[in-house]
Amino acid sequence: MRKTTRKFLAVTAGVASIALLATACSDDNGGGGTPTSGETKKGDDTTPITLTVATFNNFGYTDELLAEYSKDHPNVTVKQTIAAKSEDARTNLTTKLAAGGAGLADVEAIEIDWLPELVQSGDKFLDLNSADVEGRWPEFKTKPATTASGALIGYGTDVGPEAICYRQDLFEAAGLESTPEAVKELLGGDGATWDKYFEVGKQFTDKSDSAWFDSANAIYQGMVNQLEAAYENTDGTPIPLADNSAVKGLFETVTGADVQALSAHLGQWSGDWDAAFQNNGFATMLCPAWMTGPIEERAGGITGWNVADVFPGGGGNWGGSYLTVPAAGKNAEAAKELAAWLTSPATQIKAFLNAGTFPSQTEALTDPALTAATNDFFNNAPVGTIFGNRYQAIKVTPFKGPNYFSIHTTVADAITKVDVDKSADQAAAWQGALDAYNALGL
């Protein structure tokens, strides 16, 4: 088995910058260097340029990885900024797009949940269609990023097949079977259900001071991603939240007393959540492939983490991002070239080895560099095989229309009021979600 060396970028509340070529010229225009001819230059031109890339969390774009691009493009300096949360990246992007695009990075990362609203403004992004990338991705990855006119506004980076990451040492201390194979069977194997996951959680919390899972919103996210159309009909029309029995049922499950008794009551990406990794705060997490990176970043020095090849409900995808090129950028064609390289099969595999971002490229899925990959932090778990299996287990590709993000936020905020803030009971929180939905004016 191939063992990976994990090298992570430090993700903080601010941003980090990476300069690849110290001798190259840079400018402070926020959109890359301006070619002397006044025309957009491609990355293989001899004119020195700076390309900026804006990401969030951890895409696996280490300085070593990005330095490879400069070997073939010695005139290019790449600077990366990393937002601590995807929500921060979205706010920055949408605010600057509304102002005409000034100050945006040459390459902007976007997350699947807020991609549909940006597709409605497809003319603000470069059309990335190209014969060079034709057939790289399965249709489920390209279709959401394609406008009504056929423009492709985003190159797919990763997908988020979900497994269960867990603390093997905490399982052992509670008297539960703890090997990955045993945990898979304990949670129901190929027939794993949410009821079984919660049942085992009760067994665990009866014998442990740690919580079973970190966040009710995380559990809700895993559940809602198994609905074919959570908030909108497939024609894009919103489903009135008051009439949405499927969503209300999930909300009542994760905010109900039995499940709340299993929660650590943490908001993901908060300081309290960060600290919980160091103080045995919880035993399991719903774990899309990309989550292995944030876990390792926060749980340094903890030796008990492992990954089980199982997921309640059979399978699910959480997340998956894209790289876009804002049309207002001064080096749009060069940025397109960089985005294509960053999402190529070989580069996606390297990003996975760096940060657990599972490739969306069809060609990458059978590459031995991926299938043989292990993760030393997670007790040498065969993550390439595990997340490959979890990818194959995904049976539902949820429809996400232009109102998905805003409706989802109303429900997620209501869950937070019950689970984290303790500012409302279940009934009051749901009414708050209904009020927030009505305020959207959909």
GIZI-V864417 format. One record per backbone hydrogen bond with DSSP energy under -0.5 kcal/mol. CO is the residue of the C=O (numbers start at 1). NH is the residue of the N-H. Records with the same first field share a line. If there is no record, write none. Layout:
BEGIN
CO: NH, NH
END
This chain:
BEGIN
2: 374
4: 6
5: 7
10: 12
18: 20
21: 24
31: 330
33: 35
35: 38
41: 334
42: 45
49: 77
50: 33
51: 79
52: 107
53: 55, 81
54: 109
55: 83
60: 62
62: 66
63: 67
64: 68
65: 68, 69
66: 69, 70
67: 71
68: 71, 72
69: 72, 73
73: 76
75: 49
77: 51, 79
78: 20
79: 53
81: 55, 83
83: 57
85: 89
86: 90
87: 91
88: 92
89: 93
90: 94
91: 95
92: 96
93: 97
94: 98
95: 99
96: 101
97: 100
101: 104
107: 54
108: 324
110: 322
111: 114, 115
112: 115, 116
114: 118
115: 118, 119
116: 120
118: 121
119: 122
121: 124
122: 125
124: 327
126: 128
130: 133, 134
133: 136
136: 362
138: 141, 142
139: 143
142: 145
143: 146
145: 153
147: 150
151: 147, 153
152: 128
154: 156
155: 323
157: 360
159: 358
160: 318
161: 289
163: 165, 287
164: 308
165: 285
166: 168, 306
167: 171
168: 172
169: 173
170: 174
171: 176
172: 175
179: 183
180: 184
181: 185
182: 186
183: 187
184: 189
185: 188
187: 193
188: 191
189: 192
192: 313
193: 197
194: 198
195: 199
196: 200
197: 201
198: 202
199: 203
200: 204
201: 205
202: 206
204: 207
205: 208
211: 283
212: 284
213: 264
214: 266
215: 219
216: 220
217: 221
218: 222
219: 223
220: 224
221: 225
223: 226
224: 227
228: 399
231: 239
233: 236
237: 233
238: 240
240: 243
241: 244
243: 245
244: 248
245: 249
246: 250
247: 251
248: 252
249: 253
250: 254
251: 255
252: 256
253: 256
256: 260
257: 261
259: 262
260: 263
262: 212, 213
266: 268
267: 270
270: 274
271: 275
272: 276
273: 277
274: 277
275: 278, 279
276: 279, 281
281: 211
283: 167
284: 214
285: 165
287: 163
288: 291, 292
289: 292
290: 293, 294
291: 295
292: 296
293: 297
294: 298
295: 299
299: 302
301: 303
304: 168
306: 166
308: 164, 310
311: 314
316: 162
317: 319
319: 160
320: 112
321: 157
322: 110, 324
323: 155
324: 108
325: 126
326: 329
329: 332
331: 335
332: 336
333: 337
334: 338
335: 339
336: 340
337: 341
338: 342
339: 343
341: 344
344: 348
345: 349
346: 350
347: 351
348: 352
349: 353
350: 354
351: 355, 357
352: 356
355: 293
356: 358
358: 159
360: 138
361: 365
362: 365
363: 366
364: 367
367: 370, 371
368: 372
370: 373
372: 2
373: 384
374: 4, 376
375: 380, 381
376: 379
377: 379
378: 381
381: 375, 383
382: 386
383: 387
384: 388
385: 389
386: 390
387: 391
388: 392
389: 393
391: 394
396: 398
399: 230
401: 404
403: 407
404: 408
405: 409
406: 410
407: 411
408: 412
409: 413
410: 414
411: 415
412: 416
413: 417
414: 418
415: 419
416: 420, 421, 422
417: 423, 424
425: 429
426: 430
427: 431
428: 432
429: 433
430: 434
431: 435
432: 436
433: 437
434: 438
435: 439
436: 440
437: 440, 441, 442
438: 441
END
